[in-house]
Amino acid sequence: MTDPYEPMPTDWQRALAVVAHPDDLEYGGSGAVARWTGEGRTVAYLLATRGEAGIDTLPPAECGPLREAEQRAAAAEVGVSDVEFLDHPDGVVEYGLPLRRDIAVAIRRHRPELVIISNHRETWPGGGLNMADHRHVGLATLDAVHDAGNRWVFPDQGGEPWDGVRWVAVAASPLAGHAVDIGATFDRAVASLRAHDAYLAALGGAMADPEEFLRPIAEADGARLPGAELAVAWELIPV
């Protein structure tokens, strides 16, 4: 598909990003987050895990705190100070009521108009199998958006119902149809990914170089957004 992308909506003030692991946002949407916070919007991060199973050479007890610290540093690079972790187990996150409940409670607390997730589809753009944690957290978030608005779903968890979510924006989706111009914030996106220093060092390969990995994707997305050179693409799901 090579149709031009449409611009993302701008008539909102609060967003909540819900992803599985530290680094998920930095490989997808942080350039857009930097633009949005720079425009005065509020964005908070909610992570299902602490990424404790993400570095083969570090046991989870050491890896989790390290990756949490790197995620907080990465968020700060794009203007996000509110970063929460749910402590579901990395690598084996299960779709189900406990995960839906935790996310719904967070949505009620943050009261976002826009919810951001990472790709929950079976494959990535261009192919390649997506992992279970991403799919389960994304699907649970889509369901939790509706759960959060129903006072009789998870009624004992606190917080007034919130049915004000207007869209879910999916980063790195093979079904993207919208995009955000990040020409002015691309360098901050690179810095945000680079903040995952220990993770990138252990990862190695093409994905370990933030500039080299992110720029071709931003250029390809920018080529499909009229008037942009660098962009972040999104699948936009109206609620």
N, C-alpha and C positions, 0 to 999 in steps of 0.2 A: 504494500500500500504506500503510495507516494502523495496522497492528497495533502494540501496545506493544513497545518494545525490551526485551530482556533485559539485565541487568547483565553487564558484562565479568567474566571470571574474575579472582580476586585471589590465588590460591594459586601465585604465582610471585615470583621475586626479580630476575631479570636479563632485560633486553630489548635488542634491537638494531634500530634503525630504519634501513631502507635505502631511499633515495629518489634521484631523478635529479638534482635541482637544489637550491641554496639557495632557500629560501622554500616548498618543497613541504610540509614538515612544519608550517610556520606557517599555511598555508592549510587544514590538515586536522586535525592531532592534537595540537598543542602544549599545549592546555589539559589534556588527559589526561596528557601527559608531566609537566606541572607537578604534577599531583596525585600521580602515581606516585612521582616523586622525593621529593616532600614526605612520602610515607609510608615512605621509606627504601629504595625500590627503586633499582636501577641501570639507567640507560638510556644507551646509546651511539648516536651517529649515524654513518652511513656514507653518503657521497654519491658517486654515480657520476661527476659532473662538478663543476666549480667555477662553473658558470653563466656562463661567459665569453661566450656568445652572447646573453645575456639583456637587454642594454641597447643599443639601436640606435645611440646617440650615442657609445658608448665602444668602441674596438677591443678585441678579446679579451685582448690582453696587459695592458691596464689594467683591464679589467672583471673578469677572473678573481680577482686578488688582492683587489680591493675587495669582491666578493661573498663570497669566503671569509671575510674579516674580519667582514662583516655576519652571516654564518651563525654564526660562533663567538659573536658578541655575542647573537644571537637564542637560541642554545642555552643560554647562561649565564642568560638570563632565566627559564628553566624548569628550572634545576638540572642541566644537562648540560654536562660539561666535556670529554668524550671525543668529538671530532669528527674524522673521517677523510675524505679525498678520494681517489678512485681515478683521476682524470685521464682518464676516457673523454671523447671530444669532445662538448661541449654541442651539442644540436640534431640530432646524427646518431649517437646511441648505437645500437649494433647488438646485437640479441639474438644470442648465440652462446657458444661455449665460453670465450673469454677473459673475458667478463663473468661467466658462471657461475662460472668458476674464482676470480676475484677476490672474489666475494661468498662463495663456499663457504669460502675461506681465512679470511675475516673471521669467518664464523660459527664456524669451528673455534677461532679465537683468543678470541672473546668468550663463547662457550658460552651463548647465551641460551636461555631457556625460551619467550619470546615474541619473534617477529619482526614488525616493523611495516613496512608498505609503504604507498605512496600508491596511489590508484586505478589499477588495471591494465586495467580494462574498456574497451570501445570508446567508451563515452559517460560523461558525468557525470550525477549525479542531476538529474532534470528535463530531460535532453537536453543536447546540445552534444558535439561530437566531441572525444575525448581525443587527446593528442599522442603521437607514437611513442616519445619518450624515456620517458614515464611507463609506457606499456604494456610496452616492452621490459625496463626495469629491474624492474618488478613481476613479470613472468613469469620472468625470469632468477632473481630471488630465490626464487620458489616452487620452482623446480627446484634451486637451490643448497641449499635446506634439505635436500633428499634427498641431493644430492651430498656435503654436509658429513659425513653419517653413514656414507658408504661409503669405507673406507680404500683401495679400489682405483680410486677416481675422483680424479683429480688427486693421485696418491700422492707426487709429488716436490715438492709445494708447502709441506711442513712442517705441523706441527700434528697432534695426535691427532684421529681422527674424533670428531664430535659429533652424536649422534642424539637430543639432549635437547630439541629444539624441539617444543613441544606444540601451539602455535597460530601462525597467521599472522593478524595483524589488519590490515585494509585500511581506510585512511582515505578519506573522500569517495567511498565506493562507492555505486553505485545499488542494491546488494543488501544494504545494511546491515540487521542484525537485532539488534545489541547496542549499548550506549552506556555512557558514563562521565559521571557528574555532575561538572560543572566550575563549579558555582556559586561555590566558594571560590577558583578559580584562573583564572576568565575574564580578570581584569585582567592576569594574567601572560601569558596567551595573546596579548592585544592588544599588550602590551609586546614580546613576542617577535617578532610580525610587524612592529611599528613599527621594530625594529632594522634592518630592511632599508631603510634610509632612502633611499639613492641609487636602489635598484631601484624603490621605490614612487614616487619623484619622477619617474622616467622613464616608469613605467607609466601613471600618470594614470587617470582614470575611476573607476568604482565600487570596483574592487579595490584602489585606492590608499589608501583610508581604512580602517584596521584595525578600528576600533570599528564603523563603519557596515556593513562587510562581514561581520564575524564574528558580531555579535550576533543578527541575524535567523536565521542558520543554527543557532546555539546555542539560541535560543528554540524553533525548530521541533523540534530534536532533543530538547530538554528536555520538550516537550509529550508526547512519546511514551515517556519514561522515567519510570515511576511514582515520585513523590516528588521529582522534579527540576524546576528552572526553566530551567537552562542545562545543556546536555550536548554531548558529542561522540559521533557515531554511528560504528560500525565494522561491517564485514563480518568475521565471525570464521570462519576456516577451520581446522578441526582437522587436525593432522598425523598 
